[in-house]
Amino acid sequence: MFWQREYVAYMAKQVLKRLTAPGLIQYDEPEYVTEVMTQVMQDELTVEARIDEEARKILEEHGDEMKETGASYDEMFKRVKRQLVRERKVVL
């Protein structure tokens, strides 16, 4: 899923506001912290899209083998995606 950068920046500001209000965190450069937080959140929100793209590339490389064996693209996509998620130890 792709999120607009502006919305992710808004979410980052809200998270930071909720962490600073009760005094859980303190920082001197709010613009820098917000930018870093936005980038980290954007990266995390696009993990699944990157894994999907990598799974598609892998299946393209093995397309001939899949045709020979009669493997279902959808089933193989799910398997490859699960394997990539396990290897990278990410939570989707």
C-alpha positions as CSV (number, residue, x, y, z in Angstrom):
1,M,0.0,0.0,0.0
2,F,1.3,3.4,-0.9
3,W,0.7,6.4,1.4
4,Q,1.1,10.0,0.4
5,R,4.2,11.5,1.9
6,E,2.1,14.4,3.3
7,Y,-0.1,12.0,5.2
8,V,2.9,10.0,6.6
9,A,4.4,13.3,7.7
10,Y,1.2,14.2,9.5
11,M,1.1,10.8,11.2
12,A,4.8,11.3,12.3
13,K,4.0,14.8,13.7
14,Q,1.0,13.3,15.7
15,V,3.1,10.5,17.1
16,L,5.8,12.9,18.2
17,K,3.2,15.2,19.7
18,R,1.8,12.3,21.7
19,L,5.3,11.3,22.9
20,T,6.4,14.8,23.9
21,A,3.2,15.9,25.7
22,P,3.7,13.5,28.7
23,G,7.4,14.0,28.6
24,L,8.4,10.6,27.2
25,I,10.9,12.1,24.8
26,Q,12.7,15.4,24.3
27,Y,14.6,16.8,21.3
28,D,16.1,20.1,20.2
29,E,15.4,20.0,16.4
30,P,11.8,19.3,15.8
31,E,12.0,19.6,12.0
32,Y,14.9,17.2,11.8
33,V,13.2,14.6,14.1
34,T,9.9,14.9,12.2
35,E,11.7,14.3,8.9
36,V,13.6,11.3,10.2
37,M,10.4,9.9,11.7
38,T,8.6,10.5,8.4
39,Q,11.2,8.6,6.4
40,V,11.3,5.7,8.8
41,M,7.5,5.4,8.8
42,Q,7.4,5.6,5.0
43,D,10.0,2.8,4.7
44,E,8.0,0.6,7.1
45,L,4.8,1.3,5.2
46,T,6.3,0.3,1.9
47,V,7.9,-3.0,3.0
48,E,5.1,-5.1,1.6
49,A,5.1,-3.4,-1.7
50,R,8.9,-4.0,-2.0
51,I,8.5,-7.7,-1.1
52,D,5.7,-8.1,-3.6
53,E,7.9,-6.6,-6.3
54,E,10.7,-8.9,-5.5
55,A,8.4,-11.9,-5.5
56,R,7.2,-10.9,-9.0
57,K,10.8,-10.7,-10.2
58,I,11.6,-14.1,-8.9
59,L,8.5,-15.7,-10.5
60,E,9.4,-14.0,-13.8
61,E,12.8,-15.7,-13.7
62,H,11.2,-19.1,-13.1
63,G,8.2,-18.6,-15.5
64,D,9.3,-21.4,-17.9
65,E,9.7,-23.9,-15.0
66,M,6.3,-23.0,-13.7
67,K,4.7,-23.6,-17.1
68,E,6.4,-27.0,-17.4
69,T,5.2,-28.1,-14.0
70,G,1.8,-26.5,-14.3
71,A,2.3,-24.4,-11.1
72,S,-0.3,-21.8,-10.3
73,Y,1.1,-18.2,-10.4
74,D,-1.1,-17.1,-7.5
75,E,-0.1,-20.1,-5.3
76,M,3.6,-19.7,-6.1
77,F,3.4,-15.9,-5.5
78,K,2.0,-16.6,-2.0
79,R,4.7,-19.1,-1.3
80,V,7.6,-16.9,-2.5
81,K,6.2,-13.9,-0.6
82,R,5.9,-16.0,2.6
83,Q,9.5,-17.2,2.2
84,L,10.8,-13.6,1.7
85,V,8.9,-12.4,4.7
86,R,10.4,-15.2,6.8
87,E,13.9,-14.5,5.5
88,R,13.7,-10.8,6.3
89,K,11.9,-11.4,9.6
90,V,9.3,-8.6,8.8
91,V,5.8,-8.3,10.0
92,L,3.1,-7.5,7.5
